[in-house]
């Protein structure tokens, strides 16, 4: 009986907080009822990992655990399965109901770090740790903290990626945070899908800026895109393109290689 009373009291408390504070808090782009939050879940995912042009963006989205089912109802899922227009709509809603951080890793920084022998998975782990530290600082101002972080793991063995992140995570109480690292996590956890949407929208925006600077629509930025592949093959030496080209990518190296037509010798 006492447990039932406590559950009812908790529901009433949350509903009251939502009603009193929702409007004011949304205007500050914070949590919709952050004065009542206790359990904060965060999701991490990236956009643009396989691109040959532009930045890789890591998104981290944090919200009260009660939002999990509501994110599903909103249609939050892997950004790759949502149209660009719908992603924009969802991203705007997500910015209002949760806290988020976007970590941009430029093509120049990727080239620099990989030239030093740092793997892409290690780079992602470093940047996720940096992003979590920034977000935790913002949450601390509201007397909140992470209890669980869900991460889309690029490592085939997800536990290895958790170890990578923990190595660089230097925030108070880091050892108490529970990590759930899984492959294809954006298909399993709404908060990770939310992070993927925010990262994808930002990544697409950055790509459009590059297109304006180079004066060409080079497609999606992925080497699997024939338009992108042809553009890189023909313009990889252009000075204006150098800051945006991921020089250490094997696909870029192949596209840079001169293609000799041997048929004319036979």
C-alpha beads as a LAMMPS data file, in Angstrom:
LAMMPS data file: protein, C-alpha beads

266 atoms
265 bonds

1 atom types
1 bond types

-500.0 500.0 xlo xhi
-500.0 500.0 ylo yhi
-500.0 500.0 zlo zhi

Masses

1 110.0

Atoms # bond

1 1 1 0.000 0.000 0.000
2 1 1 2.793 2.412 0.936
3 1 1 4.608 1.695 -2.333
4 1 1 1.467 2.488 -4.316
5 1 1 1.020 5.783 -2.464
6 1 1 4.627 6.729 -3.206
7 1 1 4.185 5.989 -6.898
8 1 1 1.065 8.145 -7.092
9 1 1 2.808 10.973 -5.222
10 1 1 5.727 10.857 -7.631
11 1 1 3.445 11.031 -10.670
12 1 1 1.547 13.975 -9.186
13 1 1 4.810 15.753 -8.371
14 1 1 6.088 15.395 -11.946
15 1 1 2.789 16.511 -13.473
16 1 1 2.724 19.564 -11.215
17 1 1 6.273 20.487 -12.166
18 1 1 5.556 20.051 -15.859
19 1 1 2.574 22.361 -15.612
20 1 1 4.300 25.068 -13.579
21 1 1 7.699 25.226 -15.246
22 1 1 7.393 23.879 -18.804
23 1 1 6.903 27.181 -20.618
24 1 1 9.682 29.075 -18.856
25 1 1 12.211 26.259 -19.093
26 1 1 11.634 25.591 -22.801
27 1 1 12.514 29.223 -23.535
28 1 1 15.895 28.622 -21.896
29 1 1 16.417 25.494 -24.042
30 1 1 16.869 23.413 -20.922
31 1 1 15.022 20.402 -19.603
32 1 1 11.269 20.732 -19.716
33 1 1 10.966 19.972 -16.019
34 1 1 14.532 20.044 -14.793
35 1 1 13.667 21.109 -11.241
36 1 1 12.161 17.662 -10.768
37 1 1 14.849 15.584 -12.477
38 1 1 16.700 12.888 -10.600
39 1 1 17.592 10.235 -13.154
40 1 1 19.315 11.575 -16.264
41 1 1 19.981 9.329 -19.246
42 1 1 22.307 10.411 -22.044
43 1 1 22.721 9.017 -25.538
44 1 1 25.769 9.384 -27.796
45 1 1 26.053 8.889 -31.539
46 1 1 27.933 10.350 -34.494
47 1 1 27.184 11.540 -38.004
48 1 1 29.560 11.567 -40.946
49 1 1 31.987 8.891 -39.829
50 1 1 32.246 7.393 -43.313
51 1 1 32.353 10.678 -45.238
52 1 1 35.401 11.732 -47.229
53 1 1 34.574 15.433 -46.933
54 1 1 33.817 17.674 -43.980
55 1 1 33.488 17.266 -40.251
56 1 1 32.517 14.287 -38.174
57 1 1 29.924 15.388 -35.603
58 1 1 29.252 13.656 -32.305
59 1 1 25.891 14.310 -30.701
60 1 1 25.093 13.808 -27.018
61 1 1 21.502 14.127 -25.878
62 1 1 20.422 14.023 -22.232
63 1 1 16.933 13.943 -20.747
64 1 1 14.982 12.620 -17.805
65 1 1 14.462 8.872 -18.059
66 1 1 10.684 9.392 -18.185
67 1 1 11.068 10.775 -21.714
68 1 1 12.099 7.410 -23.166
69 1 1 8.619 6.283 -24.226
70 1 1 7.665 9.770 -25.363
71 1 1 10.679 9.934 -27.685
72 1 1 9.460 6.730 -29.304
73 1 1 5.974 8.193 -29.711
74 1 1 7.484 11.264 -31.381
75 1 1 9.026 9.002 -34.003
76 1 1 12.606 9.418 -32.834
77 1 1 14.735 6.745 -34.507
78 1 1 17.990 6.327 -36.405
79 1 1 18.568 9.534 -38.379
80 1 1 19.384 7.556 -41.526
81 1 1 15.788 6.279 -41.563
82 1 1 14.252 9.773 -41.426
83 1 1 13.892 12.293 -44.234
84 1 1 15.919 15.530 -43.989
85 1 1 12.758 17.608 -43.491
86 1 1 11.513 15.343 -40.687
87 1 1 14.955 15.384 -39.035
88 1 1 14.799 19.173 -38.868
89 1 1 11.384 19.063 -37.195
90 1 1 12.468 16.451 -34.644
91 1 1 15.751 18.230 -33.930
92 1 1 13.850 21.399 -33.042
93 1 1 11.644 19.463 -30.602
94 1 1 14.611 17.643 -29.078
95 1 1 16.412 20.914 -28.384
96 1 1 13.429 21.980 -26.291
97 1 1 12.908 18.850 -24.215
98 1 1 16.504 17.946 -23.384
99 1 1 20.052 19.164 -23.079
100 1 1 22.476 18.414 -25.862
101 1 1 26.081 18.947 -26.887
102 1 1 27.537 18.718 -30.384
103 1 1 31.241 18.009 -30.799
104 1 1 32.573 18.864 -34.233
105 1 1 35.769 17.220 -35.439
106 1 1 36.944 18.974 -38.576
107 1 1 38.566 17.157 -41.481
108 1 1 41.807 18.993 -40.660
109 1 1 41.752 17.778 -37.052
110 1 1 40.963 14.227 -38.143
111 1 1 43.907 14.307 -40.537
112 1 1 46.208 15.697 -37.851
113 1 1 45.229 13.170 -35.185
114 1 1 45.305 10.179 -37.530
115 1 1 48.724 11.272 -38.821
116 1 1 49.893 10.928 -35.212
117 1 1 48.684 7.326 -35.220
118 1 1 45.471 7.859 -33.257
119 1 1 42.714 5.599 -34.549
120 1 1 39.283 6.892 -35.487
121 1 1 37.661 4.887 -32.665
122 1 1 40.090 6.419 -30.170
123 1 1 39.347 9.910 -31.508
124 1 1 35.622 9.333 -31.063
125 1 1 36.151 8.127 -27.494
126 1 1 38.208 11.232 -26.663
127 1 1 35.571 13.545 -28.085
128 1 1 32.665 11.733 -26.398
129 1 1 34.467 12.123 -23.069
130 1 1 34.981 15.831 -23.807
131 1 1 31.312 16.256 -24.699
132 1 1 30.110 14.438 -21.593
133 1 1 32.317 16.666 -19.453
134 1 1 30.763 19.792 -20.966
135 1 1 27.237 18.450 -20.558
136 1 1 27.868 17.297 -17.003
137 1 1 29.032 20.791 -16.142
138 1 1 25.740 22.229 -17.391
139 1 1 23.720 19.599 -15.536
140 1 1 25.614 20.276 -12.308
141 1 1 24.329 23.852 -12.344
142 1 1 20.848 22.365 -11.961
143 1 1 21.994 19.811 -9.375
144 1 1 21.601 16.938 -11.840
145 1 1 24.025 14.345 -13.111
146 1 1 24.138 11.341 -15.405
147 1 1 23.108 7.986 -14.052
148 1 1 23.446 6.096 -17.334
149 1 1 24.983 6.809 -20.734
150 1 1 24.006 4.860 -23.855
151 1 1 26.592 4.844 -26.641
152 1 1 26.633 3.591 -30.212
153 1 1 29.881 1.632 -30.318
154 1 1 32.073 1.660 -33.444
155 1 1 34.163 -1.101 -31.871
156 1 1 32.989 -4.630 -32.772
157 1 1 33.436 -5.448 -29.094
158 1 1 31.387 -2.693 -27.387
159 1 1 32.998 -3.152 -23.977
160 1 1 36.286 -2.072 -25.530
161 1 1 34.761 1.236 -26.568
162 1 1 33.495 1.794 -23.018
163 1 1 37.060 1.299 -21.794
164 1 1 38.276 3.857 -24.307
165 1 1 35.764 6.463 -23.108
166 1 1 36.427 5.856 -19.417
167 1 1 40.138 6.370 -20.045
168 1 1 39.464 9.994 -21.015
169 1 1 36.432 10.783 -18.858
170 1 1 37.719 12.927 -16.003
171 1 1 34.557 14.233 -14.387
172 1 1 33.407 13.966 -10.807
173 1 1 31.653 10.664 -10.173
174 1 1 32.728 9.180 -13.502
175 1 1 33.263 5.784 -11.893
176 1 1 29.605 5.726 -10.807
177 1 1 28.197 6.331 -14.294
178 1 1 26.835 3.203 -15.930
179 1 1 27.703 2.880 -19.619
180 1 1 25.675 0.842 -22.068
181 1 1 27.763 0.546 -25.235
182 1 1 26.223 -1.458 -28.044
183 1 1 26.530 -1.791 -31.802
184 1 1 23.601 -0.182 -33.634
185 1 1 22.497 1.441 -30.384
186 1 1 20.521 4.057 -32.319
187 1 1 18.075 1.282 -33.224
188 1 1 17.658 0.199 -29.604
189 1 1 17.663 3.297 -27.415
190 1 1 15.641 6.476 -28.153
191 1 1 18.170 8.762 -26.467
192 1 1 20.899 7.499 -28.838
193 1 1 18.576 7.972 -31.817
194 1 1 17.936 11.525 -30.587
195 1 1 21.684 12.148 -30.489
196 1 1 22.023 10.778 -34.017
197 1 1 19.331 13.159 -35.293
198 1 1 20.932 16.219 -33.721
199 1 1 24.367 15.221 -35.020
200 1 1 23.060 14.512 -38.520
201 1 1 21.229 17.837 -38.800
202 1 1 24.364 19.692 -37.715
203 1 1 26.596 17.659 -40.028
204 1 1 24.311 18.345 -43.013
205 1 1 24.344 22.056 -42.218
206 1 1 28.151 22.094 -42.161
207 1 1 28.269 20.226 -45.454
208 1 1 26.036 22.831 -47.090
209 1 1 28.439 25.541 -45.929
210 1 1 31.328 23.712 -47.611
211 1 1 29.368 23.460 -50.853
212 1 1 28.863 27.215 -50.817
213 1 1 32.573 27.830 -50.217
214 1 1 33.753 25.552 -53.041
215 1 1 30.893 26.595 -55.300
216 1 1 29.836 23.055 -56.180
217 1 1 27.155 20.606 -55.146
218 1 1 29.338 17.524 -54.612
219 1 1 26.577 15.297 -53.263
220 1 1 26.377 13.608 -49.875
221 1 1 30.075 13.615 -49.038
222 1 1 30.254 9.810 -49.011
223 1 1 32.530 7.991 -51.452
224 1 1 29.660 5.611 -52.249
225 1 1 27.908 8.603 -53.817
226 1 1 29.000 8.739 -57.516
227 1 1 28.729 12.547 -57.512
228 1 1 31.015 12.846 -54.486
229 1 1 33.476 10.261 -55.819
230 1 1 33.798 12.013 -59.175
231 1 1 34.215 15.412 -57.538
232 1 1 37.020 14.232 -55.241
233 1 1 38.719 12.375 -58.083
234 1 1 38.753 15.503 -60.249
235 1 1 39.312 18.205 -57.617
236 1 1 41.345 16.597 -54.806
237 1 1 44.291 18.885 -55.601
238 1 1 42.271 22.113 -55.542
239 1 1 43.657 24.408 -52.794
240 1 1 40.159 25.439 -51.690
241 1 1 39.214 21.819 -50.979
242 1 1 42.214 20.882 -48.822
243 1 1 40.794 21.915 -45.395
244 1 1 37.662 19.842 -46.010
245 1 1 39.216 16.671 -47.389
246 1 1 39.920 13.732 -45.076
247 1 1 43.376 12.988 -46.412
248 1 1 44.003 9.931 -44.214
249 1 1 40.918 8.049 -45.423
250 1 1 41.815 5.045 -47.567
251 1 1 38.944 5.853 -49.903
252 1 1 40.350 9.348 -50.421
253 1 1 43.785 7.918 -51.148
254 1 1 42.278 5.632 -53.769
255 1 1 40.327 8.457 -55.372
256 1 1 43.498 10.551 -55.484
257 1 1 45.414 7.815 -57.286
258 1 1 45.816 8.373 -60.998
259 1 1 43.614 6.059 -63.009
260 1 1 45.595 4.796 -65.982
261 1 1 43.610 3.380 -68.898
262 1 1 45.606 0.268 -69.814
263 1 1 43.289 -0.723 -72.656
264 1 1 45.059 1.623 -75.066
265 1 1 48.209 -0.502 -74.775
266 1 1 46.523 -3.668 -76.003

Bonds

1 1 1 2
2 1 2 3
3 1 3 4
4 1 4 5
5 1 5 6
6 1 6 7
7 1 7 8
8 1 8 9
9 1 9 10
10 1 10 11
11 1 11 12
12 1 12 13
13 1 13 14
14 1 14 15
15 1 15 16
16 1 16 17
17 1 17 18
18 1 18 19
19 1 19 20
20 1 20 21
21 1 21 22
22 1 22 23
23 1 23 24
24 1 24 25
25 1 25 26
26 1 26 27
27 1 27 28
28 1 28 29
29 1 29 30
30 1 30 31
31 1 31 32
32 1 32 33
33 1 33 34
34 1 34 35
35 1 35 36
36 1 36 37
37 1 37 38
38 1 38 39
39 1 39 40
40 1 40 41
41 1 41 42
42 1 42 43
43 1 43 44
44 1 44 45
45 1 45 46
46 1 46 47
47 1 47 48
48 1 48 49
49 1 49 50
50 1 50 51
51 1 51 52
52 1 52 53
53 1 53 54
54 1 54 55
55 1 55 56
56 1 56 57
57 1 57 58
58 1 58 59
59 1 59 60
60 1 60 61
61 1 61 62
62 1 62 63
63 1 63 64
64 1 64 65
65 1 65 66
66 1 66 67
67 1 67 68
68 1 68 69
69 1 69 70
70 1 70 71
71 1 71 72
72 1 72 73
73 1 73 74
74 1 74 75
75 1 75 76
76 1 76 77
77 1 77 78
78 1 78 79
79 1 79 80
80 1 80 81
81 1 81 82
82 1 82 83
83 1 83 84
84 1 84 85
85 1 85 86
86 1 86 87
87 1 87 88
88 1 88 89
89 1 89 90
90 1 90 91
91 1 91 92
92 1 92 93
93 1 93 94
94 1 94 95
95 1 95 96
96 1 96 97
97 1 97 98
98 1 98 99
99 1 99 100
100 1 100 101
101 1 101 102
102 1 102 103
103 1 103 104
104 1 104 105
105 1 105 106
106 1 106 107
107 1 107 108
108 1 108 109
109 1 109 110
110 1 110 111
111 1 111 112
112 1 112 113
113 1 113 114
114 1 114 115
115 1 115 116
116 1 116 117
117 1 117 118
118 1 118 119
119 1 119 120
120 1 120 121
121 1 121 122
122 1 122 123
123 1 123 124
124 1 124 125
125 1 125 126
126 1 126 127
127 1 127 128
128 1 128 129
129 1 129 130
130 1 130 131
131 1 131 132
132 1 132 133
133 1 133 134
134 1 134 135
135 1 135 136
136 1 136 137
137 1 137 138
138 1 138 139
139 1 139 140
140 1 140 141
141 1 141 142
142 1 142 143
143 1 143 144
144 1 144 145
145 1 145 146
146 1 146 147
147 1 147 148
148 1 148 149
149 1 149 150
150 1 150 151
151 1 151 152
152 1 152 153
153 1 153 154
154 1 154 155
155 1 155 156
156 1 156 157
157 1 157 158
158 1 158 159
159 1 159 160
160 1 160 161
161 1 161 162
162 1 162 163
163 1 163 164
164 1 164 165
165 1 165 166
166 1 166 167
167 1 167 168
168 1 168 169
169 1 169 170
170 1 170 171
171 1 171 172
172 1 172 173
173 1 173 174
174 1 174 175
175 1 175 176
176 1 176 177
177 1 177 178
178 1 178 179
179 1 179 180
180 1 180 181
181 1 181 182
182 1 182 183
183 1 183 184
184 1 184 185
185 1 185 186
186 1 186 187
187 1 187 188
188 1 188 189
189 1 189 190
190 1 190 191
191 1 191 192
192 1 192 193
193 1 193 194
194 1 194 195
195 1 195 196
196 1 196 197
197 1 197 198
198 1 198 199
199 1 199 200
200 1 200 201
201 1 201 202
202 1 202 203
203 1 203 204
204 1 204 205
205 1 205 206
206 1 206 207
207 1 207 208
208 1 208 209
209 1 209 210
210 1 210 211
211 1 211 212
212 1 212 213
213 1 213 214
214 1 214 215
215 1 215 216
216 1 216 217
217 1 217 218
218 1 218 219
219 1 219 220
220 1 220 221
221 1 221 222
222 1 222 223
223 1 223 224
224 1 224 225
225 1 225 226
226 1 226 227
227 1 227 228
228 1 228 229
229 1 229 230
230 1 230 231
231 1 231 232
232 1 232 233
233 1 233 234
234 1 234 235
235 1 235 236
236 1 236 237
237 1 237 238
238 1 238 239
239 1 239 240
240 1 240 241
241 1 241 242
242 1 242 243
243 1 243 244
244 1 244 245
245 1 245 246
246 1 246 247
247 1 247 248
248 1 248 249
249 1 249 250
250 1 250 251
251 1 251 252
252 1 252 253
253 1 253 254
254 1 254 255
255 1 255 256
256 1 256 257
257 1 257 258
258 1 258 259
259 1 259 260
260 1 260 261
261 1 261 262
262 1 262 263
263 1 263 264
264 1 264 265
265 1 265 266
